[in-house]
Amino acid sequence: MNPYANEDVMWQRLKDIQREMENSRLYGTQGPSLLDTVRQLGRRVWWLAGLATRRPPRRRRWVDADDEPAASDVA
């Protein structure tokens, strides 16, 4: 088994990544459009606003001690 096989694979992957970056720079768009940026900002603001809202406390069930039968009454 070649001890440098992983290095060869990593080097090939690095070259592939560089080629993809170069191709996207040459043929792709220059970045996200203004509309995409505004949408993403809106989503983040909406999410943060949901985190910041206070929720009402949960209702607890109140148990009256008078309603429960005493141990002496049961027997």
Phi and psi restraints in degrees (range 20) as a CNS / XPLOR table:
assign (resid 1 and name C) (resid 2 and name N)
       (resid 2 and name CA) (resid 2 and name C) 1.0 -75.7 20.0 2
assign (resid 2 and name N) (resid 2 and name CA)
       (resid 2 and name C) (resid 3 and name N) 1.0 120.1 20.0 2
assign (resid 2 and name C) (resid 3 and name N)
       (resid 3 and name CA) (resid 3 and name C) 1.0 -70.1 20.0 2
assign (resid 3 and name N) (resid 3 and name CA)
       (resid 3 and name C) (resid 4 and name N) 1.0 -15.4 20.0 2
assign (resid 3 and name C) (resid 4 and name N)
       (resid 4 and name CA) (resid 4 and name C) 1.0 -103.1 20.0 2
assign (resid 4 and name N) (resid 4 and name CA)
       (resid 4 and name C) (resid 5 and name N) 1.0 14.8 20.0 2
assign (resid 4 and name C) (resid 5 and name N)
       (resid 5 and name CA) (resid 5 and name C) 1.0 -62.9 20.0 2
assign (resid 5 and name N) (resid 5 and name CA)
       (resid 5 and name C) (resid 6 and name N) 1.0 -42.7 20.0 2
assign (resid 5 and name C) (resid 6 and name N)
       (resid 6 and name CA) (resid 6 and name C) 1.0 -63.9 20.0 2
assign (resid 6 and name N) (resid 6 and name CA)
       (resid 6 and name C) (resid 7 and name N) 1.0 -39.0 20.0 2
assign (resid 6 and name C) (resid 7 and name N)
       (resid 7 and name CA) (resid 7 and name C) 1.0 -64.7 20.0 2
assign (resid 7 and name N) (resid 7 and name CA)
       (resid 7 and name C) (resid 8 and name N) 1.0 -39.1 20.0 2
assign (resid 7 and name C) (resid 8 and name N)
       (resid 8 and name CA) (resid 8 and name C) 1.0 -64.3 20.0 2
assign (resid 8 and name N) (resid 8 and name CA)
       (resid 8 and name C) (resid 9 and name N) 1.0 -41.2 20.0 2
assign (resid 8 and name C) (resid 9 and name N)
       (resid 9 and name CA) (resid 9 and name C) 1.0 -66.7 20.0 2
assign (resid 9 and name N) (resid 9 and name CA)
       (resid 9 and name C) (resid 10 and name N) 1.0 -42.1 20.0 2
assign (resid 9 and name C) (resid 10 and name N)
       (resid 10 and name CA) (resid 10 and name C) 1.0 -65.1 20.0 2
assign (resid 10 and name N) (resid 10 and name CA)
       (resid 10 and name C) (resid 11 and name N) 1.0 -39.4 20.0 2
assign (resid 10 and name C) (resid 11 and name N)
       (resid 11 and name CA) (resid 11 and name C) 1.0 -64.3 20.0 2
assign (resid 11 and name N) (resid 11 and name CA)
       (resid 11 and name C) (resid 12 and name N) 1.0 -41.0 20.0 2
assign (resid 11 and name C) (resid 12 and name N)
       (resid 12 and name CA) (resid 12 and name C) 1.0 -64.4 20.0 2
assign (resid 12 and name N) (resid 12 and name CA)
       (resid 12 and name C) (resid 13 and name N) 1.0 -41.2 20.0 2
assign (resid 12 and name C) (resid 13 and name N)
       (resid 13 and name CA) (resid 13 and name C) 1.0 -64.6 20.0 2
assign (resid 13 and name N) (resid 13 and name CA)
       (resid 13 and name C) (resid 14 and name N) 1.0 -39.7 20.0 2
assign (resid 13 and name C) (resid 14 and name N)
       (resid 14 and name CA) (resid 14 and name C) 1.0 -61.8 20.0 2
assign (resid 14 and name N) (resid 14 and name CA)
       (resid 14 and name C) (resid 15 and name N) 1.0 -42.8 20.0 2
assign (resid 14 and name C) (resid 15 and name N)
       (resid 15 and name CA) (resid 15 and name C) 1.0 -64.3 20.0 2
assign (resid 15 and name N) (resid 15 and name CA)
       (resid 15 and name C) (resid 16 and name N) 1.0 -38.6 20.0 2
assign (resid 15 and name C) (resid 16 and name N)
       (resid 16 and name CA) (resid 16 and name C) 1.0 -63.8 20.0 2
assign (resid 16 and name N) (resid 16 and name CA)
       (resid 16 and name C) (resid 17 and name N) 1.0 -42.2 20.0 2
assign (resid 16 and name C) (resid 17 and name N)
       (resid 17 and name CA) (resid 17 and name C) 1.0 -63.9 20.0 2
assign (resid 17 and name N) (resid 17 and name CA)
       (resid 17 and name C) (resid 18 and name N) 1.0 -42.7 20.0 2
assign (resid 17 and name C) (resid 18 and name N)
       (resid 18 and name CA) (resid 18 and name C) 1.0 -63.1 20.0 2
assign (resid 18 and name N) (resid 18 and name CA)
       (resid 18 and name C) (resid 19 and name N) 1.0 -39.1 20.0 2
assign (resid 18 and name C) (resid 19 and name N)
       (resid 19 and name CA) (resid 19 and name C) 1.0 -65.8 20.0 2
assign (resid 19 and name N) (resid 19 and name CA)
       (resid 19 and name C) (resid 20 and name N) 1.0 -41.1 20.0 2
assign (resid 19 and name C) (resid 20 and name N)
       (resid 20 and name CA) (resid 20 and name C) 1.0 -63.6 20.0 2
assign (resid 20 and name N) (resid 20 and name CA)
       (resid 20 and name C) (resid 21 and name N) 1.0 -41.7 20.0 2
assign (resid 20 and name C) (resid 21 and name N)
       (resid 21 and name CA) (resid 21 and name C) 1.0 -63.9 20.0 2
assign (resid 21 and name N) (resid 21 and name CA)
       (resid 21 and name C) (resid 22 and name N) 1.0 -42.5 20.0 2
assign (resid 21 and name C) (resid 22 and name N)
       (resid 22 and name CA) (resid 22 and name C) 1.0 -65.0 20.0 2
assign (resid 22 and name N) (resid 22 and name CA)
       (resid 22 and name C) (resid 23 and name N) 1.0 -42.5 20.0 2
assign (resid 22 and name C) (resid 23 and name N)
       (resid 23 and name CA) (resid 23 and name C) 1.0 -65.2 20.0 2
assign (resid 23 and name N) (resid 23 and name CA)
       (resid 23 and name C) (resid 24 and name N) 1.0 -41.1 20.0 2
assign (resid 23 and name C) (resid 24 and name N)
       (resid 24 and name CA) (resid 24 and name C) 1.0 -67.5 20.0 2
assign (resid 24 and name N) (resid 24 and name CA)
       (resid 24 and name C) (resid 25 and name N) 1.0 -32.3 20.0 2
assign (resid 24 and name C) (resid 25 and name N)
       (resid 25 and name CA) (resid 25 and name C) 1.0 -69.2 20.0 2
assign (resid 25 and name N) (resid 25 and name CA)
       (resid 25 and name C) (resid 26 and name N) 1.0 -39.2 20.0 2
assign (resid 25 and name C) (resid 26 and name N)
       (resid 26 and name CA) (resid 26 and name C) 1.0 -77.5 20.0 2
assign (resid 26 and name N) (resid 26 and name CA)
       (resid 26 and name C) (resid 27 and name N) 1.0 -42.7 20.0 2
assign (resid 26 and name C) (resid 27 and name N)
       (resid 27 and name CA) (resid 27 and name C) 1.0 -108.1 20.0 2
assign (resid 27 and name N) (resid 27 and name CA)
       (resid 27 and name C) (resid 28 and name N) 1.0 -18.3 20.0 2
assign (resid 27 and name C) (resid 28 and name N)
       (resid 28 and name CA) (resid 28 and name C) 1.0 -88.2 20.0 2
assign (resid 28 and name N) (resid 28 and name CA)
       (resid 28 and name C) (resid 29 and name N) 1.0 -177.4 20.0 2
assign (resid 28 and name C) (resid 29 and name N)
       (resid 29 and name CA) (resid 29 and name C) 1.0 -75.7 20.0 2
assign (resid 29 and name N) (resid 29 and name CA)
       (resid 29 and name C) (resid 30 and name N) 1.0 163.8 20.0 2
assign (resid 29 and name C) (resid 30 and name N)
       (resid 30 and name CA) (resid 30 and name C) 1.0 -82.4 20.0 2
assign (resid 30 and name N) (resid 30 and name CA)
       (resid 30 and name C) (resid 31 and name N) 1.0 -8.3 20.0 2
assign (resid 30 and name C) (resid 31 and name N)
       (resid 31 and name CA) (resid 31 and name C) 1.0 161.0 20.0 2
assign (resid 31 and name N) (resid 31 and name CA)
       (resid 31 and name C) (resid 32 and name N) 1.0 -178.9 20.0 2
assign (resid 31 and name C) (resid 32 and name N)
       (resid 32 and name CA) (resid 32 and name C) 1.0 -67.7 20.0 2
assign (resid 32 and name N) (resid 32 and name CA)
       (resid 32 and name C) (resid 33 and name N) 1.0 145.9 20.0 2
assign (resid 32 and name C) (resid 33 and name N)
       (resid 33 and name CA) (resid 33 and name C) 1.0 -72.1 20.0 2
assign (resid 33 and name N) (resid 33 and name CA)
       (resid 33 and name C) (resid 34 and name N) 1.0 167.3 20.0 2
assign (resid 33 and name C) (resid 34 and name N)
       (resid 34 and name CA) (resid 34 and name C) 1.0 -63.0 20.0 2
assign (resid 34 and name N) (resid 34 and name CA)
       (resid 34 and name C) (resid 35 and name N) 1.0 -38.3 20.0 2
assign (resid 34 and name C) (resid 35 and name N)
       (resid 35 and name CA) (resid 35 and name C) 1.0 -63.2 20.0 2
assign (resid 35 and name N) (resid 35 and name CA)
       (resid 35 and name C) (resid 36 and name N) 1.0 -42.4 20.0 2
assign (resid 35 and name C) (resid 36 and name N)
       (resid 36 and name CA) (resid 36 and name C) 1.0 -63.9 20.0 2
assign (resid 36 and name N) (resid 36 and name CA)
       (resid 36 and name C) (resid 37 and name N) 1.0 -39.8 20.0 2
assign (resid 36 and name C) (resid 37 and name N)
       (resid 37 and name CA) (resid 37 and name C) 1.0 -64.8 20.0 2
assign (resid 37 and name N) (resid 37 and name CA)
       (resid 37 and name C) (resid 38 and name N) 1.0 -41.9 20.0 2
assign (resid 37 and name C) (resid 38 and name N)
       (resid 38 and name CA) (resid 38 and name C) 1.0 -66.0 20.0 2
assign (resid 38 and name N) (resid 38 and name CA)
       (resid 38 and name C) (resid 39 and name N) 1.0 -40.2 20.0 2
assign (resid 38 and name C) (resid 39 and name N)
       (resid 39 and name CA) (resid 39 and name C) 1.0 -61.7 20.0 2
assign (resid 39 and name N) (resid 39 and name CA)
       (resid 39 and name C) (resid 40 and name N) 1.0 -45.3 20.0 2
assign (resid 39 and name C) (resid 40 and name N)
       (resid 40 and name CA) (resid 40 and name C) 1.0 -64.8 20.0 2
assign (resid 40 and name N) (resid 40 and name CA)
       (resid 40 and name C) (resid 41 and name N) 1.0 -41.4 20.0 2
assign (resid 40 and name C) (resid 41 and name N)
       (resid 41 and name CA) (resid 41 and name C) 1.0 -63.0 20.0 2
assign (resid 41 and name N) (resid 41 and name CA)
       (resid 41 and name C) (resid 42 and name N) 1.0 -41.6 20.0 2
assign (resid 41 and name C) (resid 42 and name N)
       (resid 42 and name CA) (resid 42 and name C) 1.0 -61.9 20.0 2
assign (resid 42 and name N) (resid 42 and name CA)
       (resid 42 and name C) (resid 43 and name N) 1.0 -42.0 20.0 2
assign (resid 42 and name C) (resid 43 and name N)
       (resid 43 and name CA) (resid 43 and name C) 1.0 -62.1 20.0 2
assign (resid 43 and name N) (resid 43 and name CA)
       (resid 43 and name C) (resid 44 and name N) 1.0 -41.5 20.0 2
assign (resid 43 and name C) (resid 44 and name N)
       (resid 44 and name CA) (resid 44 and name C) 1.0 -68.1 20.0 2
assign (resid 44 and name N) (resid 44 and name CA)
       (resid 44 and name C) (resid 45 and name N) 1.0 -40.4 20.0 2
assign (resid 44 and name C) (resid 45 and name N)
       (resid 45 and name CA) (resid 45 and name C) 1.0 -65.2 20.0 2
assign (resid 45 and name N) (resid 45 and name CA)
       (resid 45 and name C) (resid 46 and name N) 1.0 -42.7 20.0 2
assign (resid 45 and name C) (resid 46 and name N)
       (resid 46 and name CA) (resid 46 and name C) 1.0 -61.0 20.0 2
assign (resid 46 and name N) (resid 46 and name CA)
       (resid 46 and name C) (resid 47 and name N) 1.0 -42.5 20.0 2
assign (resid 46 and name C) (resid 47 and name N)
       (resid 47 and name CA) (resid 47 and name C) 1.0 -65.3 20.0 2
assign (resid 47 and name N) (resid 47 and name CA)
       (resid 47 and name C) (resid 48 and name N) 1.0 -44.7 20.0 2
assign (resid 47 and name C) (resid 48 and name N)
       (resid 48 and name CA) (resid 48 and name C) 1.0 -65.6 20.0 2
assign (resid 48 and name N) (resid 48 and name CA)
       (resid 48 and name C) (resid 49 and name N) 1.0 -36.8 20.0 2
assign (resid 48 and name C) (resid 49 and name N)
       (resid 49 and name CA) (resid 49 and name C) 1.0 -64.6 20.0 2
assign (resid 49 and name N) (resid 49 and name CA)
       (resid 49 and name C) (resid 50 and name N) 1.0 -36.7 20.0 2
assign (resid 49 and name C) (resid 50 and name N)
       (resid 50 and name CA) (resid 50 and name C) 1.0 -66.5 20.0 2
assign (resid 50 and name N) (resid 50 and name CA)
       (resid 50 and name C) (resid 51 and name N) 1.0 -34.0 20.0 2
assign (resid 50 and name C) (resid 51 and name N)
       (resid 51 and name CA) (resid 51 and name C) 1.0 -72.2 20.0 2
assign (resid 51 and name N) (resid 51 and name CA)
       (resid 51 and name C) (resid 52 and name N) 1.0 -29.7 20.0 2
assign (resid 51 and name C) (resid 52 and name N)
       (resid 52 and name CA) (resid 52 and name C) 1.0 -83.9 20.0 2
assign (resid 52 and name N) (resid 52 and name CA)
       (resid 52 and name C) (resid 53 and name N) 1.0 -16.8 20.0 2
assign (resid 52 and name C) (resid 53 and name N)
       (resid 53 and name CA) (resid 53 and name C) 1.0 -70.9 20.0 2
assign (resid 53 and name N) (resid 53 and name CA)
       (resid 53 and name C) (resid 54 and name N) 1.0 140.9 20.0 2
assign (resid 53 and name C) (resid 54 and name N)
       (resid 54 and name CA) (resid 54 and name C) 1.0 -87.3 20.0 2
assign (resid 54 and name N) (resid 54 and name CA)
       (resid 54 and name C) (resid 55 and name N) 1.0 136.3 20.0 2
assign (resid 54 and name C) (resid 55 and name N)
       (resid 55 and name CA) (resid 55 and name C) 1.0 -99.7 20.0 2
assign (resid 55 and name N) (resid 55 and name CA)
       (resid 55 and name C) (resid 56 and name N) 1.0 146.7 20.0 2
assign (resid 55 and name C) (resid 56 and name N)
       (resid 56 and name CA) (resid 56 and name C) 1.0 -66.8 20.0 2
assign (resid 56 and name N) (resid 56 and name CA)
       (resid 56 and name C) (resid 57 and name N) 1.0 150.8 20.0 2
assign (resid 56 and name C) (resid 57 and name N)
       (resid 57 and name CA) (resid 57 and name C) 1.0 -66.6 20.0 2
assign (resid 57 and name N) (resid 57 and name CA)
       (resid 57 and name C) (resid 58 and name N) 1.0 153.1 20.0 2
assign (resid 57 and name C) (resid 58 and name N)
       (resid 58 and name CA) (resid 58 and name C) 1.0 -72.0 20.0 2
assign (resid 58 and name N) (resid 58 and name CA)
       (resid 58 and name C) (resid 59 and name N) 1.0 145.6 20.0 2
assign (resid 58 and name C) (resid 59 and name N)
       (resid 59 and name CA) (resid 59 and name C) 1.0 -78.1 20.0 2
assign (resid 59 and name N) (resid 59 and name CA)
       (resid 59 and name C) (resid 60 and name N) 1.0 137.6 20.0 2
assign (resid 59 and name C) (resid 60 and name N)
       (resid 60 and name CA) (resid 60 and name C) 1.0 -102.2 20.0 2
assign (resid 60 and name N) (resid 60 and name CA)
       (resid 60 and name C) (resid 61 and name N) 1.0 148.1 20.0 2
assign (resid 60 and name C) (resid 61 and name N)
       (resid 61 and name CA) (resid 61 and name C) 1.0 -83.6 20.0 2
assign (resid 61 and name N) (resid 61 and name CA)
       (resid 61 and name C) (resid 62 and name N) 1.0 125.2 20.0 2
assign (resid 61 and name C) (resid 62 and name N)
       (resid 62 and name CA) (resid 62 and name C) 1.0 -90.7 20.0 2
assign (resid 62 and name N) (resid 62 and name CA)
       (resid 62 and name C) (resid 63 and name N) 1.0 132.1 20.0 2
assign (resid 62 and name C) (resid 63 and name N)
       (resid 63 and name CA) (resid 63 and name C) 1.0 -110.6 20.0 2
assign (resid 63 and name N) (resid 63 and name CA)
       (resid 63 and name C) (resid 64 and name N) 1.0 121.6 20.0 2
assign (resid 63 and name C) (resid 64 and name N)
       (resid 64 and name CA) (resid 64 and name C) 1.0 -82.3 20.0 2
assign (resid 64 and name N) (resid 64 and name CA)
       (resid 64 and name C) (resid 65 and name N) 1.0 131.9 20.0 2
assign (resid 64 and name C) (resid 65 and name N)
       (resid 65 and name CA) (resid 65 and name C) 1.0 -70.7 20.0 2
assign (resid 65 and name N) (resid 65 and name CA)
       (resid 65 and name C) (resid 66 and name N) 1.0 -23.6 20.0 2
assign (resid 65 and name C) (resid 66 and name N)
       (resid 66 and name CA) (resid 66 and name C) 1.0 -73.9 20.0 2
assign (resid 66 and name N) (resid 66 and name CA)
       (resid 66 and name C) (resid 67 and name N) 1.0 -27.2 20.0 2
assign (resid 66 and name C) (resid 67 and name N)
       (resid 67 and name CA) (resid 67 and name C) 1.0 -75.6 20.0 2
assign (resid 67 and name N) (resid 67 and name CA)
       (resid 67 and name C) (resid 68 and name N) 1.0 -26.7 20.0 2
assign (resid 67 and name C) (resid 68 and name N)
       (resid 68 and name CA) (resid 68 and name C) 1.0 -79.5 20.0 2
assign (resid 68 and name N) (resid 68 and name CA)
       (resid 68 and name C) (resid 69 and name N) 1.0 132.8 20.0 2
assign (resid 68 and name C) (resid 69 and name N)
       (resid 69 and name CA) (resid 69 and name C) 1.0 -70.2 20.0 2
assign (resid 69 and name N) (resid 69 and name CA)
       (resid 69 and name C) (resid 70 and name N) 1.0 140.8 20.0 2
assign (resid 69 and name C) (resid 70 and name N)
       (resid 70 and name CA) (resid 70 and name C) 1.0 -75.5 20.0 2
assign (resid 70 and name N) (resid 70 and name CA)
       (resid 70 and name C) (resid 71 and name N) 1.0 159.7 20.0 2
assign (resid 70 and name C) (resid 71 and name N)
       (resid 71 and name CA) (resid 71 and name C) 1.0 -63.3 20.0 2
assign (resid 71 and name N) (resid 71 and name CA)
       (resid 71 and name C) (resid 72 and name N) 1.0 -34.2 20.0 2
assign (resid 71 and name C) (resid 72 and name N)
       (resid 72 and name CA) (resid 72 and name C) 1.0 -72.7 20.0 2
assign (resid 72 and name N) (resid 72 and name CA)
       (resid 72 and name C) (resid 73 and name N) 1.0 -28.4 20.0 2
assign (resid 72 and name C) (resid 73 and name N)
       (resid 73 and name CA) (resid 73 and name C) 1.0 -74.9 20.0 2
assign (resid 73 and name N) (resid 73 and name CA)
       (resid 73 and name C) (resid 74 and name N) 1.0 -30.7 20.0 2
assign (resid 73 and name C) (resid 74 and name N)
       (resid 74 and name CA) (resid 74 and name C) 1.0 -72.4 20.0 2
assign (resid 74 and name N) (resid 74 and name CA)
       (resid 74 and name C) (resid 75 and name N) 1.0 -40.7 20.0 2
